[in-house]
């Protein structure tokens, strides 16, 4: 069963930056296609059909136990979910220093990012 999902402010900002960079680098068609792919991956996460992994196991053992990620194109979609919703925490480029980026993410337990 699919859960409602939402983006944190950080995820919204990252998605906007990704779209802007892709538009400037590859044009409007590619920017729209890539943004569509990222949003489709969020829908799959919310539906429970995306293949995801525990961030602690692959990135850093001191991260929250419910922090997960899935890959979409050149980005990792970092998220948490509970019984009622999925919170997309951020979109991180695959070349980013993931432990460093994850260490400064917003309050993951509450889903607040302000």
C-alpha positions as CSV (number, residue, x, y, z in Angstrom):
1,X,0.0,0.0,0.0
2,X,1.3,3.4,-0.9
3,X,2.0,6.0,1.8
4,X,1.7,9.8,1.3
5,X,5.1,11.3,0.8
6,X,6.6,14.8,1.0
7,X,9.9,16.6,0.4
8,X,11.8,18.4,3.1
9,X,12.8,22.0,2.3
10,X,16.3,20.6,1.7
11,X,15.0,18.0,-0.8
12,X,13.0,20.7,-2.6
13,X,16.0,22.9,-2.8
14,X,18.2,20.1,-4.1
15,X,15.6,19.1,-6.7
16,X,15.4,22.7,-7.9
17,X,19.2,22.8,-8.1
18,X,19.3,19.5,-10.0
19,X,16.7,20.8,-12.5
20,X,18.5,24.1,-13.0
21,X,21.9,22.5,-13.6
22,X,20.5,19.9,-15.9
23,X,18.6,22.6,-17.9
24,X,21.7,24.7,-18.2
25,X,23.9,21.7,-19.1
26,X,21.7,19.5,-21.2
27,X,18.6,21.5,-22.1
28,X,14.9,21.6,-21.2
29,X,14.0,18.2,-22.5
30,X,16.6,16.4,-20.5
31,X,15.9,18.5,-17.4
32,X,12.2,17.5,-17.6
33,X,13.0,13.9,-18.1
34,X,15.4,13.7,-15.3
35,X,13.1,15.5,-12.9
36,X,10.3,13.1,-13.9
37,X,12.6,10.1,-13.2
38,X,13.5,11.5,-9.7
39,X,9.8,12.1,-8.9
40,X,8.9,8.6,-10.2
41,X,11.5,7.1,-7.9
42,X,9.8,9.0,-4.9
43,X,6.5,7.5,-5.9
44,X,8.1,4.0,-6.0
45,X,9.6,4.6,-2.5
46,X,6.1,5.6,-1.2
47,X,4.6,2.6,-2.8
48,X,7.2,0.3,-1.3
49,X,8.4,-1.0,-4.6
50,X,11.8,0.8,-4.7
51,X,14.9,-1.2,-3.9
52,X,16.5,0.6,-1.0
53,X,19.3,0.1,1.5
54,X,20.0,1.1,5.1
55,X,22.4,4.1,5.1
56,X,24.1,2.8,8.3
57,X,25.3,-0.4,6.7
58,X,26.8,1.2,3.6
59,X,27.7,4.7,4.6
60,X,28.1,5.3,8.4
61,X,27.1,3.1,11.3
62,X,26.2,6.0,13.5
63,X,23.3,7.3,11.3
64,X,19.7,6.8,12.4
65,X,18.5,3.3,12.0
66,X,15.5,4.3,9.8
67,X,17.5,6.3,7.3
68,X,17.4,4.6,3.9
69,X,18.4,5.5,0.3
70,X,17.7,4.4,-3.2
71,X,19.5,5.3,-6.4
72,X,17.9,7.2,-9.3
73,X,20.2,8.1,-12.2
74,X,23.2,9.9,-10.8
75,X,21.5,10.7,-7.4
76,X,20.8,8.9,-4.2
77,X,17.4,9.7,-2.7
78,X,17.7,9.7,1.1
79,X,14.5,9.1,3.0
80,X,12.8,7.9,6.2
81,X,9.4,6.3,6.5
82,X,7.1,5.3,9.2
83,X,3.6,3.7,9.3
84,X,1.9,6.9,7.9
85,X,4.3,8.7,5.5
86,X,7.6,8.8,3.6
87,X,9.8,11.8,4.1
88,X,12.3,12.5,1.3
89,X,15.2,14.0,3.1
90,X,17.4,14.9,0.2
91,X,18.7,14.1,-3.3
92,X,22.5,13.6,-3.2
93,X,24.7,13.3,-6.2
94,X,26.6,10.0,-6.4
95,X,29.9,11.7,-6.4
96,X,29.2,13.6,-3.2
97,X,30.9,12.8,0.1
98,X,27.9,10.9,1.4
99,X,29.0,10.6,5.1
100,X,29.7,14.3,5.2
101,X,26.4,15.2,3.6
102,X,24.4,12.8,5.7
103,X,26.0,14.1,8.9
104,X,24.5,17.6,8.4
105,X,21.0,16.6,7.2
106,X,18.0,18.0,9.1
107,X,16.4,16.5,12.1
108,X,15.5,13.1,10.7
109,X,13.3,11.8,13.4
110,X,10.8,14.6,13.2
111,X,11.2,15.2,9.5
112,X,11.6,18.9,10.3
113,X,14.1,20.8,8.3
114,X,13.8,24.3,9.5
